């Protein structure tokens, strides 16, 4: 089984998270993509958020052991790591080992970047259909709804 390492970031601001319609997978997803050679998962998720949305973001810590060691350096642990089956028409069937992070913009964002939508906590919780470009739309997948809800909790615990 071929496996690729990927990183995904739930970018949260004001009880909403950024999602876009992924044309190939035909569903609503947060920013993310493949981890490049010599990149750690945090570097990858921040690069992917910037490349896909144009926003500078930071990772919000989700727990784990934090030490005061100067060496060895720690990589911020993800919220979770998921194994996702991908049936790509070009690359064929493979899996993604996906490091899921919670992020927030480093500066206030007044509107969603082109092609993106701020989806609210209430919309995710209700499994609301999210319209796109006049199309009837679709609700976000269950994993996006569950992980988005957790991302809201993480950000709220770091702002209270």
Residue, then its C-alpha position, 0 to 999 in steps of 0.5 A: x500500500x502506497x502512503x503519502x504524508x499530508x498536513x491539514x489545518x482547520x483555520x478558526x476565527x470568530x467561531x467559524x472555520x475556512x472551507x473550500x469546495x475540493x473539485x477532485x474529491x467533490x466535498x468541503x475541506x479545510x486547507x491542506x496537502x502533501x508534506x514536502x521532503x525535509x519539511x515537518x508537519x507544522x511547516x507543511x500545514x502553515x505553508x499549505x494554509x498560506x499557499x491555498x488561502x493567502x493567509x498567514x496562520x499559526x498553529x494552536x497547541x492542542x496538548x501533548x508534552x511541552x518541555x523546556x528543553x533547548x535540544x532536541x526541538x519538539x514539533x507541535x503535536x497535531x490534534x489527531x492523525x488520520x489515515x484516509x483512503x484516496x482513490x485518485x484517477x491519476x495516482x491510483x488508490x493510496x492512503x494519506x497519513x494526515x496530520x490534523x492541526x488547529x490554526x488561527x490567522x496571525x492577523x484579523x481576516x475581514x472576509x474569506x479569501x477567493x474560493x473559500x467560505x467561513x463556515x460557522x460552528x452552528x453550520x458544522x454542528x447542524x450538518x448544513x448544506x453549504x451552497x457554492x456558486x449557485x449550486x445546491x451545495x452539500x454538507x461537509x463530510x462527517x470527519x470535517x464536522x467532527x474535527x471542526x467542532x474540536x478545533x473550535x474548542x481548542x481555539x476557545x480554550x486558548x482565548x479564554 
